[in-house]
Amino acid sequence: MDFKLSPEEEAFRDEVRAFLDENLPPDGERGPEFGAEWNRKVREKRWVGFSWPEEVGGGGGSLMEQVILKDEMAKRKAPSLGSCFMGLAWVGPSLIEYGTEAQKQRFVPDILDGKYQWCTGYSEPGSGSDLASLQCKCTRDGDEYVVNGQKIWTSIAMWSKWMILLVRTDTTGAAKHDGITCLLVEMDSPGLEVRPIKNMSGSSMFAEVFFTDVRVPVENRLGEEGQGWQVTISALAHERSGIAEFHGLMRNLDRLKDLAKRSMKNGRPASEDPGLRRRLVRAETKVEAMRLNGMRFLTKQLKGEKLSSETSINKLHRALLEIELGEIALEIQGSAAPLWQGAAPVADDGHWQRFALGWPEVVIGGGTPNIQKNIIAERILGLPKD
């Protein structure tokens, strides 16, 4: 891997740094109106959807420039580029690759402007991580599809205006991946019901979604009928190809180190405990390994090669690290670990307790650790399935 930037890339990095110097106040000095103003400014720069084609409103930037942009933003703890996460991560790239011109004109500008949220209708109660076994039924009735079934663990469904939905339009295919179709569905459609699911930390990020004779115009189909699996694989590849998780994990590690300095263990700062120091160093080593793996993936992309199963390595690393960091945070707090917010001994108003209980959203979402291990074993190491 060559870590050096070209003169053009160096100039772009300087441009990003200058923009941040001028427009990004310190974290503690960002008022209530800062978010809207920030989104307006980065949108004017065409940095939201920076690598998307200019003809759809993106920046037309190169992959390397996008990495530089996100890297510099993360280092300065800047807000995310755009406020529609699912739309930018999954829906937008899928629309660009598979959408009709009418669909691109209708949806892409709103995704870039962050006008509303999207959610993904993938998982089902009986499917687990085997997404291809979905059973949500869909039949065609003239110029409409009629959907019946259920989805579960749907992130931010209660706040979303649109859903990118996978349904089964044909049950006669030779493989279970056949007969799956992708639809774009309005969340206020008659017959569609959202029920939030409360998690261990008391919040509700996920929801169940029920479909009873929900009608969807055929013009809202993304890709061809039966092409839904290809559309989805493309979307998931966009999710797993980045190295953005590195900065988030490093920030959590830095906060853990600070917590250790402020906490006492056996009459001394917890940061002086040899066992805890070893755990923190091991965690930091794993995060650095993730970063270097991400650079390896980036090198492959820069050579024009597509990413495939190898991205499961970082997905597995991150899942295990999320759990480990939560356990370390509770260990640092000692007897205060089981307490909740509002109790006097609880550090950081219970942030770490919520963090330790909130791991399923990251660990299970996008494929469980066992699924990632199977992918690594079968597709990378070439081990037999039996």
N, C-alpha and C positions, 0 to 999 in steps of 0.2 A: 504493500500500500504506500502511495506517495501522499504525504500529509501536506505538501506545499500547495499554496494557491497560486493560480496564474495572476498576472498583473491586473486583468479585468476583474477577477474575483476579489483580489485585494481591494480594488477601488470600490466594488460594491459593498464589501464589508465596512469600509470607511464611511460610505454613504449611510448605511444602517446605523452605525455608531453615532454619527452626527445627528441623525434624526432622533435617536433615543436621548442624546444629550439635550436636545432642544425641547422635546415633547413629553418626556417621561419624568414626572416628579418622583421623589422617594416614596417607597411603599406606604409610609405612614402619613403622607401628605396628599393623598388622592381623595378628593372630595366626592360627593354623591353624583356630580355631573361629569366626572372624569371619564367614566366608561363610555358614554355616548359620544363624547368628543374624541376619545381615542379611536373608537370604531370608525368615525367619520374620516379621521386623518389617514389611518392605514388603508381604508377603502379608496381614498383619493390617490394614494400611492400605488394602487392595484397590488397591494401586498396580501390581501385576502384572496385565496385562490391563486397565489402567485405563479404556480407552475401550470395553471390551466391556460388553454389557448386564448389569445387576445380577442378572437372573434366571439367568444361567449362571455367576455367581460373579465377574464383573468389577466394575469400579468405577463404571460408568455415567457416566464423566466425559466432558466435551466434548472435541472435537478440540483446541481451543486450550489447554485445561488439560493435555492429554497432552503437547503441545509444550512447555509451561512446565515440566512435571515432568521430561521427558527432558533439556531444556536445562540446568536447574539441576543435575541429577545429573551430566551430562557436565562441566560447569564444575568440579565438585568431585572429578572422577575417581572417582565412586562406582561400585561394581559394577553390572552390568546388572540390570535389573528382571526377575527370573526367570532360571532356569538352563536352560530348554528353548528354545534360540534358534529352531530350525526350527518347533517347535510353536507358539510365540508369533507368529512372523513370518508363517508360511504356513498351518499346519494349523488352528490355532484359528479365525482369521477365515473360512476355508473351511467349517469345521464350523458356525459360527454362521450362515452364509449358506445353506448347502446341506444340512447334516446333519439327520437325524431327531432327535426328542426323545431317543430312546434313545441315539443316538450322542453327543449333547451331554452327557447325564448320565454316560456311560461315560468319555469322553475329556477333556472340557474341564477338570474339576477337577484331574485328574492333570497336565495341561499347566500349569495355573496354579501348582500345587505343585512343579513341576519334578521329578516322581518318576522320569522316564526321558526319553530323547532320541528324537526323530523324525528320519528322513531322507527325501529326496525321490527317487523313482525316475522321473526324467524322461529324461535324455540316453541315447542309444544309440550304439554304435560306428559305424553307417552313417548317422547322422542329422546329426551336427555340430550347428550351431545351429538347424537346421530341425526344431524339436521336433515339428511336426505330421506329419512323415514317419515317426514311430516305427512299429516293426513287432513289438514284443513282443505275442505272440498270446494271446488269452484266449477260451475257449469256455465256455458254460454247461452244467453237468451237474446238473440238478435244483436243489437249494438251494445249489449251490456253483459258483464259477468255477474253471477250471483254467488256470493261467498257464504259458506256455513262452516263453523268450527271454532277453535280456540287457540290463542297464543298465550304464552306465559313468560315471565322474566323479561318483559318488554320495558327497556329503560326509558324513562321520562315520557311514557305514553300519556300520562295525565296532563302534561303541559304542551303536547305536540299538536300541530294543526294537520300534519300529513304523516302517513306511514308508508314505508317501502315494504311490501308484503309478499311473502312466498306462499303460494297455494298449489294444490295438485289439480291439474286440469285433465290428466289422463292416467288411468291406473293399469293400462295394458302394456306399458313399456317393459323391455327386457331387463333393464337395470333400474334400481330405485331412484337414480338421479334423473331418469327420463320422466317426462310428464309434469315437471315443475315449472310454474310460470310466475313471473314477477309483476306485481301490480302497484300502482301509486294510488293510495286510498285516503280520502279526506276523513279526518277523525270524527267529524260531526255527522257522518253519513247515518241515515236511519238504520236501526238494527245493530249498530256498533256500540258496545258497552265496555267501559274501562273501570276496573276495580283495582285500586292501589294495594300493594303488598307491603306491610310494615316489616322492616328487617330487625336484626338483633340490636342495632344501635338506636332504634326508635324512629328512624327516618323512613321515607317511602320513595325509593328511587325506581323500584320495579312495579310492574302492574300485570294483571291478567287482562286480556282483551278477548271479548266474545263477539262472534259474528253470527247474526241470524238474518238470513236472506238479505245481506248487504249487497247493494247493486253498485257496480263500478263500471264506468264507461270503458269500452274497448280501447278508446284512444288513450286511456291511462295505463295501458300495458307497456312495460319497459322491456324492450327486446321482443323477439318472436315468441309465440305460444310454445311452451316446452323448453325455452331457453333460459329459464330462471336460474338453473344451477350455475351456468356459466356467468351470468350476471352477478350472482352472489359470490362466487369464488373470486371474481375480479375485485369486488368491494372489500372482501376480507383481506386480499393481498395488499390493498392500499392501507388497511388498518395496521398490518403487522410489519410493514417494510421499513418504518421509521426508527430513529434512535432517540426520539424525544423523551422517552421514559427515563433516560439517564439523568437528565437535569432534575426531574421531579424527585427521583430517588435520592440524589445527592443532597437536595434541599432538606429532605426528611432526615437524612443522616446528620447533616449539620445541626438541625433542630434537636436531634437526639443527643448529640455531643453537648450542646448547650444545656439540655435538661440534666445530663449527667453532672455537669459542673455545678448546677444549682441544687442538686439533690444530695442527701447524706446517706452513707452506708457504713455501718460499723464505726461511726464517729468521724468519718472522713468524707470528703466529696466522693461521690460515686465514680467520678471520672478517674480516680486514682486506683480503683479496684482492678487488679490484673485480669481476672476472669472476664469482667465486662469490657475492658479494653480489647481483649482478644476477640470477643464477639463483634465489636464494632469494626475492628480491622478486617475480620473475615467478610463482614457484610460489605465493606467498602471495596474489597478486592473483587467480590462478585459483581458489584455495580460497574467497576472498571472493566471487567471482562465483558459485560453487556455492551459497554461503549465500544470496545474494540471489535466485538462481533458486529455491531451496527456499522462500523466503518468498513468491515469486510463485505457486508451486504451492499453498502453504498458503492463500493468499488465495482461490484458485480453489475449493479444497475448502470453505472457510468460507462461500462463496456457494452451496454445494450442488451444485457442478459436479464431474463426475467427471474424474479425471486420465486421460490417454491417452498418446499418443506423445511429448509434450513432456518426460516424465521421462527419456527416453533421452539428453537433453542432459547432465544431471548424471551419468548412468551412464558416458557417454563421457569426461567431464571426470575423473571419479574414476579410471577405468582408466588414462588417460594420466598422471595425477599419481602413481599408485602406482609406475609404472615410472620416472618422472622423479626422484622422491624417492630411490629406491634408487640411481639413477645418481649423484645428488649426494652421497649418503652415501659411496659408494666413491671418488668423486673427492676428497672431503675427506681420506680416509685415505691417498691417494697410493700408495706402493709396498706398503703393508700391505693394500691392498684385496683381493688374491687370496688372502690367508691366511685360515685357519679358526680356530675357537675353540681356545684353549689356547696359541696362539703369543703370545709376549710383546708384540709391537707392536699386536696386534688390540684395537681399542677396544670397550668394552662387551661383552666376552666373545663377540664375533662376531655380536651382534644384527643389525647392519646388513648383514652378508653374508647372513644368513638372510632378512632382509627383502628384499634385492635379488633373491634367488633364488625367493622365495615369491610373486611377483606373479601367476602364472597363476590361483591360487585366487580372487583378486578380479577380475582383468581378464577372464578367460574366463567365470567363473560368472555366470549370469543373462543371457548374450548377449555375444558378442565385440565389440570396437570396430567392426569392419567391419559387423556386423549393426546396431549402433546408428547408424552413419553412413547406412546404407541407409534405416533407419526415419526418420531426420531428413530425409534428402533427399526421400523419396517422400511421407511423410505430413505433414510440417510445411512443407517448402519447395515441395511439389507438383511436383518434378522428374520427368521421365518415367523409366520403368524401363529403357528401351533407349537 
